[in-house]
């Protein structure tokens, strides 16, 4: 007979004391507490929290009337617009799952995703109607109901494709719709396809609990005050905008939706709306910094910029600070709801000389509050590597902000979760103070003459060259060494450099064996989120 302690007897979970966590409650609260506060600024359009919440419920109600319910998929091809924000609440309010499609993918990949997700409804921005028109005939399964969104503020070229207009659809719903609270917080809230560099993309499934926790995690990590003003430079189709569509409702903030990431629009928004926070890949920093002088503004507020992907080069961080930005470096994957690791900056590091400070800035950092554990492990033995800043291992995550798994892909899920940890595929080291630093993707490490060369380390040196706008280093097969580093370089407008000058620069800052053997000047191929597509460069390196 099992002995139960008194704490386990007659103290059951009831509706009064236990509710499944969902980020949908954040919007409900802000609408109740700050009904007149501006929730969304889009061009000349303004929506208050009361209006935003009412429209989300109308959208949910309209979807429910159209027969959309628990566990069904609503896919969207949308830019950063109010409709995209409404979908982050209105779709899960019906119990359905939101799938935000990357608008820069090709038609075949979009068709694969729609089929794989068994999409019931597809909401398409007019700008992407051509892409949807090409994708739909490539589907093997039944076609979804198509709804057109026409941006009232920014006229775009394109055709109407669907059976119904988004505004008419929303208007057909009731704003007092009793939305679906998940019966279990483990229910799916969204589906995000990872841009697979090889093969078909994998569908990463998020649950309400994780979305709730990471949304609050962003607020804590960013030390966000009440009523921040958040500028949408990060695509919301990317990891649900790192969960910021939900985070901003926690603190009753204002979303400034930016249809296009262009320097003039960014600087105007920063100055006019007193933007306090924004996120983006390093490419967004370049866009801000390389704006023509007449576009730049002197800002009265300090702006917090969260960046992920490759650590920003020193020169870029210094330039951002000069124009009024404080840059925080985050790290995560689609599988961890976006960022789950932060370079938690310590005040005493400010006293370091610039190169030591930059070395600290280059580290990915420590776990978010919402992540239970972060480790660098030997993937074979599943033991933690020494915290010496030298021994490489695979970065692994464990906690509530790790995905449910890959949709309809148990093999990939099992591999990703082997040994009770999520395997990131990123290689890194653990410093003595517990901060991790990425050295490479496992597939991007260059092994030359048996020596490991971190492409990131070589790129860091290249980025410091005054003429270099962007750099990527990949392995080039070599008969003698196995592989050698090959550097692809995009020069700043109006600047010039020769291959020999670049190599001289590298010799001054790198061990000999790490210096690129080849330098190619070219525009770098990038993914929709601004990541450099190294797999394309590897193919080109073979031909160099």
N, C-alpha and C positions, 0 to 999 in steps of 0.2 A: 504493500500500500504506500502510495507517495504521500509524503508529508508536505502539506501546503502551509506556508507562513501566513500569519494573520493578514499580511499585506496583499495576499492573493485571494482572500475569501471575501465575498460580498462587496467587491470593489470592481465591478465590471465596466467595460467601455460602454457608454451610452451616448445617445445623440447630444446630451447636455455637455459631455466632457471629452468627446473625441470626434473630430471631423477630419475627413481627408483633406490634405493640403492641396490647394490649387491657386495659381497666380490670378485667376479670374476675380478673386476676392479683392485684389489690390485696386482694380478699377472701380468696383462697386463702392469701396470705401472712399476713394478720392472723389467720386461723383457725389457721395453723401456729404463729405466734409468740405470740399472746395468746388461746389457746383458751378460757380461763376468764373473760376480760374481758367485761363486759356490752356487747353490741353494740347492743341495742334495748331501750328502756323504753317500754311502752305500757300506760297504766293500771297495773294490778298485775302485768302480764305482764313477764317478763324473759327475753331470749334472749342467750346467750353467743355469742362468735364461732364456736365449734365448732358450736353448734346452728344459727346463722344460715347458715353455709356448707353444713351438711348439708341443711337445708330447701331452700336454693336448688338444690342438686343433685337433691333429690327432685322439685322442681317441674320442672326441666329434663328429668329422666328420664320423668316422667309425660307431659309434652308430647311428648317423642320417641315414647313408646309410642302416643300418640294420632295419630301420623303427622305431627307438626309438625317441620319441618326448615329447612334453609338458605333464606333469602330469603322465608320466609312471615311473615305478620303476626299478632301476638297483640295485640289491643286490650284496654285496661282502663278501666273507669269506677270508680275507687277514690279514697277519701279518703287522707289521710296516715296510713297504717297499716303494720304489719309486712308485710302481703301486698304492698303497693305496693313496698316495699324489696326483697322477695324477687323480684318480677318484674323489677327492674332487673338482676338477675344470672341468675335461672333461665331467662328467655326467651332472652337472647343465648347462654346455654350450649348451646342446641340449634342455634345458627346462625340462629335466627329474629330478627325485628325487633320491638321493643317500641313500641307506639303508646299513649301515655297520653292519654286523651281528657279534655278540659276538661268537668268535671261540671256546669258552670253554663250550658252551651249548650242550645239548643232541640233538640227531637227531630229536626227535619228536617236540621239541621247534623250531628248525630251520625250519622244514616242516611247522609248524603252521605259522611262520613269513612269509615264502615265499608265502604261500597261501593268508594270510591276506593282504600282500602288493601287491598281484597280480604281482609278480616279472616277468619281461619280459626277463631280462638278469641276469645271475649269474656268477660272476668272482670268481674263486676258486684257492687259493694257493695250490700247490701240497701237502703241509703238511696236509691240511684239506680235501683232496679228499675223504678219507675214510668216514669222517663225512657227506660230501655232498652225497656220494653214498648211505649212509643209509637213509638220509633225503628225497631225491628225490622220492623214491617209496611211501613214507608216505604222499606225497602231494595229496590233493583231486582235485585241479584245474589243469589247463594246465601247463606243465613243461616249465621252461625258457630255452633260449639258454644258454649253458654252455661254458665259456671261461676259459682255464687253464693258471694260472700264475706260471712259473717256475723261482724261484729266481736264477739269474745267479751267485750270489756271495756266497750263502750259500746252498749247496746241501742238500736236505732233502729226507727222505724216502717218498714214496707215488706214486700214479699212475696218469696217465693222464685220465681225465674223460670226457672232453668236446669235442665239435665239432671243436674247433679252439684254437690255441695258442695265448696268450695275445700279444706277440711281433708281430706276423704276423697280428693280428687284428689291432693294432695301426698303423703298417706300411701301412695298406690299406687305412688309412685316409689321408686327406690333411692338411698340416700344416698352410695353409692360410685360413682355415675354418672360415667363418663369423659366429661366435657363437651367440647364442640366448640370447639377453639381456632381462631380465624379463619385460613384459609389465607392471607389477604391482609388487612392492617389497613385497607384501603379498603372492606372489606365493611361493609354497613349494620348499625348496632346499634340505632338508634331512628328513629322517625318522629314529628314534631311538627307538628300543624296550626296555622298562624298564624291568629289570630282576624281574618280579613279584615273590614275595615269595609265593604267593598263586594264583592259577588260571592261566589263560593265560597271557602272557605279553601284555602290552598296547603299541600301536605305537604312539610315541610322534612326532609331526610334527613341524619342524623348517621352518621359512620363510627367504627369502633373506635379508630383513631389519634387523631381529634379528641377523642373522649370521654376517652381516656387523658391527653392533653396538657392539656385544660382542667381535668380533675379535679386534676391536679398543680398546674396554674396557680392554682387556688383556694387550695391549701395554701400556696403561695409568697406569693401576694398577701395572704392573710389572716394570714401569719406564724403558721400554726396549729401549736401544740405537739403533742407526743405525747398521746394520749388526751383530746382535747377533748370537751366535752359539747354536742351540737348540737341545738337545738330547731327542730322542723319547723313554722314559721309560713308558709313559702313553699309554695304547692301543688306537689307533685311532678309534677303534670301540666303544669307550666309549664316548658318547656325542660328536661325531666327534672330539675326542681328545681335548675337551673343547674349540673347535673353533681355536686352535693353527695352524692347517694346513693353515688357512686363515690369522691368526695374523702375522705369520712369513713373509708373503709376504708384509705386510704393511711396514715393516722396512728393507726389502731386506736381511733377515737373511739366515743362512744356516741350513738346517735340517740334523741332523745326525740320520739316521734311524737305529733302533736297532731291529733286528729280535727277539732276546730273551733277556729278562731281567735277565742277569747273572752278578754277581759281577765283574768277570774278564773283561768282555766286557765293562761294565760301566766305571770302573777305567781306562782302556786303552783309551776309547773315551775321557774321561774328560781330560786326560793328553795330548794325541796326537792332538786332534782337538781344544783344549782350549775352551771346552764347557762353555758357560756362564749361560745357563738356562735349567732347566728340571722340569718336573711335575711328581707327582705320589702319590699313596696311601701310608699310613705309612709303608706298607710292603716293599716299595722300599727303604725307609730309613734304615730299618733293613738289607736289602740286601747289601747296601753300607757299613754300619757300621760293619756288621758281616763278611765281607770279610777277608780271611786269610791275615796276615801281608804282605806276599810276593806279594799279588795282589795290595795292596794300593799304591798310588803314592803321592808325595808331589806336590800340585798344585800351579802354579804361579798366577792363577787368582782366584778371588772370584766367587763362583758359587751360583746363585739364585735358590732355590728349592721351588716350589709351591706345597703344599700338601693340600688335602681335605679329607673328611670323618671325622673320629674321630680326635679330637685335639691331636697333638703329645704329649706324656708324657714328662715332664721336662727333665728327664734323656736323652731322645733321642735328644731333641733340643740342650742340652749342648754338647753332643757327636758330633752332626753334626757341630756345630760351631767350635769345636776343629779341625776338618779335613777340614775346609775351606768353609762351606756352610752357607748361610743365608737363614733361613726357613721362608716362608710367608704362613700363614694359610688361605685357601680360603674355601668357602662353597657355595653349590648350589645343584641343582638336575638335572636329565636329562631334566626335564620340564623347566628349566631356562638356557638351552644351556650350562650346566656345571656350572662353578663358577660365581656367581653374587654378592657375599658378600666377603669382605676381612677384615682381622684383620689389619686395617690400623695402623701401628706401630708408636707411638709418641716418639720423641727423649727423652723427659723427663722421659719416663718409664725406660730408660737404668740405671737411677740412683737408681732405687728401689732395695731392697734386693731380693735375688734369688727367694724366695717363692712368693713375691708380683708380681715379674716380670712374673713368671710362671702363676700366676692367670690371668694376662692380656693376656698372650700368649694363654691361653686355650679358649679364647672367639672367637666366629665366626666373630663378627665385624659389619661392616657397609656396606651399599650398594655400588656396583660398580657405576661409573658415568653413565653407560648404563642402570641402573635400576632406575625406577622413584620413587618407594617407597618400604619400607621394614618395617614390623610391627610385633609385638607380640600381638595377639588378643584373646579374648575369642570367640571361634568358635560359641557358642550359640547366644551371644548377638551382635557379630561382633563389639565389642568396644575394644579399645586398653587397655592393662593391665598397671598397674602403673609401672613407671620406677624405681623400687626399688631393682632390682636384685634378687627378691624373688618370686614374683607372676608369676606363670607359665601360659602360653597360647600357642596357636599354631602360629608358624612362618608363615607369609604370605607375598607374593610378588605381586607387581603390576608394569607393565611396558612393554617396547618393547622387552625385552629379555625373555619374558614368551612365551612358545609354542603357536602355533595356537590352539592346542587341541589334543585330542586322535583320531587317524584315525578310522573312522567307529565305533565310540563309543560315541554317543552324551550324553548318560546317565553319563558316567564317566567324560566327559568334563564339563557338567553342574554342577556336584557335585564339581569338582575341582575348578571351577570359581564362586561358590556361593557367592553372595553379592559383586561381582566385584573385588574379590581378588583371587589369586591362593593359595589354601590351601596346605601347604607342607606336612602335616602329622608329622612334627617335633615339639616337645614341647621345649619351651625355656623360658628364662626370658629376660627382658630389663634392662640393667644397667642404673644408673642415667646419665651417659655420652652418652647414645644413642647406645651403643654397645650391640648386642644381644649375648646370650650364649645358646647353645643347652643343654637341660637336657636329652633328649631322643627322640627316635621315639615314637609316641603315643602308639605303640604296645609293646615297650620295657620297659616302666616304670613298676617298681615292686611296688605293693601296699600291704604292710605288716602291718597287724593290723590297717588298715586305714591310715597308714603313706606312703607317696610317697617316694620311694627310686630310685634315678637316677642311672641306671647301669653304666653310664659314670663316676660318682664320685667314685664308688667302684673300677672300672677298673683303674682309675688314681692312686689310692693307690697301687693296685697290680703291676702296671707297674714299680713302683719305687723300687720294691724288686729286689735286684741284680741278682737273679737267673731266673727271669721271662722274657721270650721272648715275649709272647703274652698272653692276658687274655680277657675273655669274661664272663660277669655276666648276668644270665637270671633268670626269675621267676620260682620257683619250687612250684607246688601246695602244700598247707599245711593246714591240717584240722583245726589247732588252729588259725593260722595267716592269712589264705586265700592264701598268697604267701610268700615265703622267698627267699632271694638271694642264688643262686647256682653258684659257680665260676668254670669255666673251664680254666685250665692253661697249657700253652706249655712252657716247661723249655728251657733255653739256652743250646746249645750243651755243654756237659761236666760239667754242673752245676746240683746241686741237692737241693731239699727242701722237707720237709715233710708237710703234711696238717696242722699239729699243728703249725709249724713255720709260715706258711702263715697266719693262723688265728691270731696268736700273733701279727704279723706285721699289720694286719687289725685293731685289737683292739687298737693299738697305734695311728692309724690315722683316725678312723671313730667312729661315734656314735654307741653305742652297737647294736641298732636295724638294722643298715646297714651292720654289719659284716656278710659275707656269713655263712650260716648254713652248707653248704657242699662244699668240694673242690675236684675237679676231675682233675687228670693229664692226658692230652690227646692231640693229634694233633688237632688243631681247623679247622673245615671245612670252606673253604673260597670261595667266588665267584671269577669269573675271574678277577675282578678288585681289589682283595685283601680285600674285605669287609668280615668280619666274618659272617657266616650264622647262625644267632641266632635262626631262626626257627628250624633248625636241632638240635641245642643244647637244645632248650626247650623240644623237644621230648625226648632227652636223659635224661634231668633233671628229667622228670616224673618217669623214671625207676631207678634213683639213690637210 
